[in-house]
């Protein structure tokens, strides 16, 4: 690491932490069904929550015009105090998004003026800023889908929003690693290839995690290692949609089946990387990355099983999502050390 890059690295790693925090709060927002509490988007006026009783009542009355209240919460004795609770999580999620935007934009301008960024890093940071802006659009695009007829967001849009947040985090971490480890080194292409496939499988698993969350598919078939009725693949997978493609992308049973089956494949890919790495002489960072990756993937697998068995309690579902971040971090670090 070059000394002149230290402040830039701290900035990027701090941005990684903020992205991690935002996705964590986003998970709470989803698990508490708070995502549709703010029915509009204003860049400035929504910066702070309502400050008077009259403003709270006005926001609550606006919420009552939309499907979530009219089709679900109107039957649940839903009061203003309940609305304040769900409003807080959605507002906090958006507030962190605003903070992240400023956190990336202002220091970037400062480093640019002070000429602390080389040409390659400038290009990468512009990509990061563009990804952040697009992520904000995806958030609005997702919420919009739950404000029309169906009082729930599209699971496709939710998975897109979630996965792109993970990708933005991984890319930010990668740019920081480029500055932390600027030296060139010999790499083993076979290990790099396995790591790339493992990353692809992990991202696919994250997408299906979004599908499971969006469809509440974790609330059924709460058994392991088999699904309900002692079946490896439950009969409902074949019955809930017109064909298997739709079942595996839109059916609750089908989506859960893919997610739980992919978990075995992800673990196998990372174990393969570990076993293959034993045939080569690796440096300390490479060994530590692979060892940590295998440790975290087994922990993630166990968390997924217990989350399913206990019917997705909020705290366990949240820990499962948080550990997915740690797993992606380890995967990104390992691939970087095998690719530079």
C-alpha positions as CSV (number, residue, x, y, z in Angstrom):
1,X,0.0,0.0,0.0
2,X,1.4,3.4,-1.0
3,X,1.3,5.9,1.8
4,X,-0.4,8.6,-0.4
5,X,-3.3,6.2,-1.0
6,X,-4.1,5.7,2.7
7,X,-6.8,8.4,2.9
8,X,-8.4,7.1,-0.3
9,X,-8.4,3.5,1.0
10,X,-10.0,4.6,4.3
11,X,-12.7,6.5,2.4
12,X,-13.5,3.4,0.2
13,X,-13.5,1.0,3.1
14,X,-15.8,3.4,5.1
15,X,-18.0,3.4,2.1
16,X,-18.1,-0.4,2.2
17,X,-19.2,-0.2,5.8
18,X,-22.0,2.3,5.0
19,X,-23.2,0.0,2.1
20,X,-23.2,-2.9,4.6
21,X,-25.2,-0.9,7.0
22,X,-27.7,0.2,4.4
23,X,-28.3,-3.4,3.2
24,X,-28.7,-4.5,6.8
25,X,-31.3,-1.8,7.5
26,X,-32.9,-2.8,4.2
27,X,-33.2,-6.4,5.5
28,X,-34.9,-5.1,8.6
29,X,-37.2,-3.0,6.4
30,X,-38.2,-6.1,4.5
31,X,-38.6,-8.4,7.5
32,X,-40.8,-5.9,9.3
33,X,-42.9,-5.2,6.1
34,X,-41.9,-1.5,6.3
35,X,-40.9,-0.9,2.7
36,X,-44.2,0.5,1.5
37,X,-44.8,2.9,4.4
38,X,-43.4,5.9,2.4
39,X,-45.6,6.2,-0.6
40,X,-43.6,8.9,-2.5
41,X,-40.0,10.0,-3.0
42,X,-38.8,13.5,-2.5
43,X,-35.0,14.1,-2.5
44,X,-35.2,17.0,0.0
45,X,-38.5,17.1,1.9
46,X,-38.3,13.5,3.0
47,X,-34.8,13.9,4.6
48,X,-36.4,14.0,8.0
49,X,-39.5,12.3,9.3
50,X,-42.7,14.3,10.1
51,X,-42.0,16.6,13.1
52,X,-45.5,17.4,14.2
53,X,-48.7,15.3,15.0
54,X,-50.4,17.0,12.1
55,X,-47.7,16.0,9.7
56,X,-47.7,12.4,11.0
57,X,-51.5,12.2,10.5
58,X,-51.1,13.6,7.0
59,X,-48.6,11.0,6.1
60,X,-50.8,8.3,7.6
61,X,-53.8,9.4,5.7
62,X,-51.7,9.3,2.5
63,X,-50.6,5.8,3.3
64,X,-54.3,4.7,3.7
65,X,-54.8,5.4,0.0
66,X,-52.6,2.5,-1.1
67,X,-53.1,-1.3,-1.4
68,X,-51.0,-2.4,1.7
69,X,-53.3,-0.6,4.1
70,X,-56.6,-1.1,2.1
71,X,-56.0,-4.9,1.6
72,X,-54.0,-5.9,4.7
73,X,-53.5,-3.5,7.5
74,X,-57.1,-2.1,7.6
75,X,-58.1,-5.5,9.0
76,X,-55.3,-5.6,11.6
77,X,-56.4,-2.7,13.8
78,X,-53.5,-0.7,12.3
79,X,-53.0,2.5,14.2
80,X,-50.8,5.6,13.9
81,X,-48.3,4.1,16.3
82,X,-47.9,1.1,14.1
83,X,-47.5,3.3,11.1
84,X,-44.7,5.3,12.8
85,X,-42.8,2.0,13.4
86,X,-42.8,0.9,9.8
87,X,-42.2,4.5,8.6
88,X,-39.1,4.7,10.7
89,X,-37.3,1.8,9.0
90,X,-38.1,2.8,5.5
91,X,-37.1,6.4,6.3
92,X,-33.9,5.3,7.9
93,X,-33.1,3.1,4.9
94,X,-33.5,6.1,2.6
95,X,-31.7,8.4,4.9
96,X,-28.6,6.2,4.9
97,X,-28.8,6.2,1.1
98,X,-28.6,10.0,1.1
99,X,-25.6,9.8,3.5
100,X,-23.9,7.4,1.2
101,X,-24.4,9.6,-1.8
102,X,-22.8,12.6,-0.1
103,X,-20.1,10.4,1.4
104,X,-19.0,9.2,-2.0
105,X,-19.5,12.4,-3.9
106,X,-17.9,15.0,-1.6
107,X,-14.6,13.2,-0.8
108,X,-14.3,12.2,-4.5
109,X,-14.5,15.9,-5.5
110,X,-11.9,16.7,-2.7
111,X,-9.5,13.9,-3.8
112,X,-9.9,15.0,-7.4
113,X,-9.1,18.6,-6.7
114,X,-6.1,17.6,-4.5
115,X,-4.9,15.2,-7.3
116,X,-4.8,12.2,-5.0
117,X,-6.4,9.9,-7.6
118,X,-4.7,8.4,-10.6
119,X,-6.5,8.0,-13.9
120,X,-7.4,4.4,-13.3
121,X,-8.9,5.1,-9.9
122,X,-10.8,8.1,-11.2
123,X,-12.5,5.9,-13.8
124,X,-13.4,3.3,-11.1
125,X,-14.8,5.9,-8.8
126,X,-17.0,7.3,-11.6
127,X,-18.3,3.8,-12.1
128,X,-19.0,3.6,-8.4
129,X,-20.9,6.9,-8.4
130,X,-23.0,5.7,-11.4
131,X,-23.7,2.4,-9.6
132,X,-24.9,4.4,-6.5
133,X,-27.2,6.5,-8.6
134,X,-28.6,3.4,-10.4
135,X,-29.1,1.7,-7.0
136,X,-31.3,4.6,-5.9
137,X,-33.4,4.3,-9.0
138,X,-33.7,0.5,-8.4
139,X,-35.0,1.3,-4.9
140,X,-37.7,3.5,-6.3
141,X,-38.5,1.0,-9.1
142,X,-38.9,-1.7,-6.5
143,X,-41.2,0.2,-4.1
144,X,-43.3,1.5,-7.0
145,X,-44.3,-2.1,-7.8
146,X,-46.1,-2.5,-4.5
147,X,-48.1,0.8,-4.7
148,X,-50.3,0.0,-7.6
149,X,-52.5,-3.1,-7.2
150,X,-50.6,-5.8,-5.3
151,X,-49.6,-4.7,-1.8
152,X,-46.2,-6.3,-2.1
153,X,-43.2,-5.4,-4.1
154,X,-42.2,-7.5,-7.1
155,X,-39.8,-10.2,-6.0
156,X,-37.9,-9.8,-9.2
157,X,-37.3,-6.1,-8.5
158,X,-36.5,-6.8,-4.9
159,X,-33.8,-9.4,-5.9
160,X,-32.4,-6.9,-8.5
161,X,-32.2,-4.1,-5.8
162,X,-30.6,-6.5,-3.3
163,X,-28.1,-8.1,-5.7
164,X,-27.0,-4.8,-7.2
165,X,-26.3,-3.5,-3.6
166,X,-24.1,-6.5,-3.0
167,X,-22.4,-6.0,-6.3
168,X,-21.8,-2.3,-5.6
169,X,-20.3,-3.2,-2.2
170,X,-18.1,-5.9,-3.8
171,X,-16.8,-3.5,-6.5
172,X,-16.1,-0.8,-3.9
173,X,-14.1,-3.3,-1.9
174,X,-12.3,-4.4,-5.0
175,X,-11.2,-0.8,-5.8
176,X,-9.9,-0.5,-2.3
177,X,-8.0,-3.7,-2.6
178,X,-6.4,-2.5,-5.9
179,X,-4.9,0.3,-3.8
180,X,-4.0,-1.8,-0.8
181,X,-2.2,-4.4,-3.0
182,X,-0.8,-2.5,-5.9
183,X,2.0,-5.0,-6.6
184,X,1.9,-7.5,-9.4
185,X,2.4,-11.2,-8.6
186,X,2.2,-14.7,-10.2
187,X,-1.3,-16.2,-10.2
188,X,-2.6,-19.7,-10.7
189,X,-5.1,-19.5,-13.5
190,X,-6.9,-22.7,-12.6
191,X,-7.6,-21.3,-9.1
192,X,-8.8,-18.0,-10.5
193,X,-11.2,-19.8,-12.8
194,X,-12.7,-21.8,-9.9
195,X,-13.0,-18.6,-7.9
196,X,-14.8,-16.9,-10.7
197,X,-17.3,-19.7,-11.0
198,X,-17.8,-19.7,-7.2
199,X,-18.5,-15.9,-7.3
200,X,-21.0,-16.4,-10.1
201,X,-22.8,-19.1,-8.1
202,X,-22.7,-17.0,-5.0
203,X,-24.4,-14.1,-6.8
204,X,-27.0,-16.4,-8.2
205,X,-27.7,-17.6,-4.7
206,X,-28.0,-14.0,-3.6
207,X,-30.5,-13.4,-6.4
208,X,-32.5,-16.4,-5.2
209,X,-32.3,-15.2,-1.6
210,X,-34.0,-12.1,-2.9
211,X,-36.7,-14.2,-4.6
212,X,-37.2,-16.1,-1.3
213,X,-37.6,-12.9,0.6
214,X,-39.9,-11.3,-1.9
215,X,-42.2,-14.3,-2.1
216,X,-42.0,-15.1,1.7
217,X,-40.9,-18.5,0.5
218,X,-39.0,-19.3,3.7
219,X,-42.3,-19.6,5.6
220,X,-43.2,-22.9,4.0
221,X,-41.5,-26.3,3.9
222,X,-39.7,-25.6,7.2
223,X,-37.9,-28.9,7.2
224,X,-34.3,-30.1,6.4
225,X,-32.6,-31.9,4.7
226,X,-35.8,-32.8,2.9
227,X,-38.8,-30.6,2.2
228,X,-42.2,-31.3,3.6
229,X,-43.7,-34.8,3.6
230,X,-40.2,-36.4,3.4
231,X,-39.6,-35.3,-0.2
232,X,-36.4,-34.0,-1.7
233,X,-38.4,-31.9,-4.1
234,X,-42.0,-31.3,-3.0
235,X,-44.9,-32.1,-5.2
236,X,-46.1,-28.5,-5.0
237,X,-43.0,-27.5,-7.1
238,X,-44.6,-29.2,-10.1
239,X,-48.2,-28.0,-9.4
240,X,-48.0,-24.3,-8.4
241,X,-47.2,-22.9,-11.9
242,X,-47.7,-23.9,-15.5
243,X,-44.2,-25.1,-16.0
244,X,-41.0,-25.7,-14.2
245,X,-39.4,-22.4,-15.4
246,X,-42.2,-20.4,-13.8
247,X,-42.1,-22.6,-10.7
248,X,-38.4,-22.0,-10.3
249,X,-38.7,-18.3,-10.7
250,X,-42.2,-17.4,-9.4
251,X,-43.5,-20.3,-7.3
252,X,-42.8,-20.3,-3.5
253,X,-42.0,-24.0,-3.4
254,X,-39.9,-23.9,-6.6
255,X,-37.9,-20.9,-5.5
256,X,-37.2,-22.3,-2.1
257,X,-36.1,-25.6,-3.7
258,X,-33.6,-23.8,-6.0
259,X,-32.3,-21.7,-3.1
260,X,-31.7,-24.7,-0.8
261,X,-30.2,-26.8,-3.6
262,X,-27.9,-24.0,-4.7
263,X,-26.6,-23.8,-1.2
264,X,-25.0,-27.3,-1.6
265,X,-23.5,-26.2,-5.0
266,X,-22.0,-23.0,-3.5
267,X,-20.5,-24.9,-0.6
268,X,-19.1,-27.6,-3.1
269,X,-17.5,-24.9,-5.3
270,X,-15.7,-23.3,-2.4
271,X,-14.6,-26.6,-1.0
272,X,-13.2,-27.5,-4.4
273,X,-11.3,-24.2,-4.4
274,X,-9.9,-25.0,-1.0
275,X,-8.8,-28.6,-2.0
276,X,-7.4,-27.4,-5.3
277,X,-5.4,-24.7,-3.6
278,X,-3.5,-27.3,-1.6
279,X,-1.6,-28.3,-4.8
280,X,0.0,-24.8,-5.2
281,X,2.3,-22.7,-3.2
282,X,0.3,-19.6,-2.2
283,X,1.2,-16.5,-0.3
284,X,-0.3,-15.7,3.1
285,X,-3.1,-13.5,1.9
286,X,-4.2,-16.1,-0.6
287,X,-4.2,-18.9,2.0
288,X,-6.0,-16.7,4.6
289,X,-8.7,-15.7,2.0
290,X,-9.5,-19.2,1.0
291,X,-9.5,-20.5,4.5
292,X,-11.8,-17.7,5.7
293,X,-14.0,-18.3,2.6
294,X,-14.6,-22.0,3.5
295,X,-15.2,-21.2,7.2
296,X,-17.8,-18.5,6.4
297,X,-19.6,-20.6,3.7
298,X,-20.2,-23.4,6.2
299,X,-21.5,-20.9,8.7
300,X,-23.8,-19.4,6.1
301,X,-25.1,-22.9,5.2
302,X,-25.9,-23.6,8.9
303,X,-27.6,-20.2,9.3
304,X,-29.7,-20.9,6.3
305,X,-30.8,-24.2,7.7
306,X,-31.7,-22.8,11.1
307,X,-33.5,-19.8,9.5
308,X,-35.6,-22.2,7.6
309,X,-36.3,-24.6,10.5
310,X,-37.4,-21.7,12.8
311,X,-39.7,-20.1,10.2
312,X,-37.5,-17.0,9.5
313,X,-37.6,-15.1,12.8
314,X,-36.5,-11.5,12.2
315,X,-33.2,-11.8,14.1
316,X,-32.1,-15.0,12.4
317,X,-33.1,-13.9,9.0
318,X,-31.1,-10.7,9.6
319,X,-28.0,-12.6,10.7
320,X,-28.3,-14.8,7.6
321,X,-28.2,-11.8,5.4
322,X,-25.4,-10.1,7.3
323,X,-23.3,-13.2,7.0
324,X,-24.0,-13.3,3.3
325,X,-22.2,-9.9,3.2
326,X,-19.2,-11.4,5.1
327,X,-19.2,-14.3,2.6
328,X,-19.2,-12.0,-0.4
329,X,-16.4,-10.0,1.2
330,X,-14.3,-13.1,1.6
331,X,-15.1,-14.2,-1.9
332,X,-14.1,-10.8,-3.3
333,X,-10.9,-10.7,-1.4
334,X,-10.0,-14.2,-2.4
335,X,-10.7,-13.6,-6.1
336,X,-8.7,-10.4,-6.0
337,X,-5.7,-12.1,-4.5
338,X,-5.9,-14.8,-7.2
339,X,-6.4,-12.3,-10.0
340,X,-4.2,-9.3,-9.5
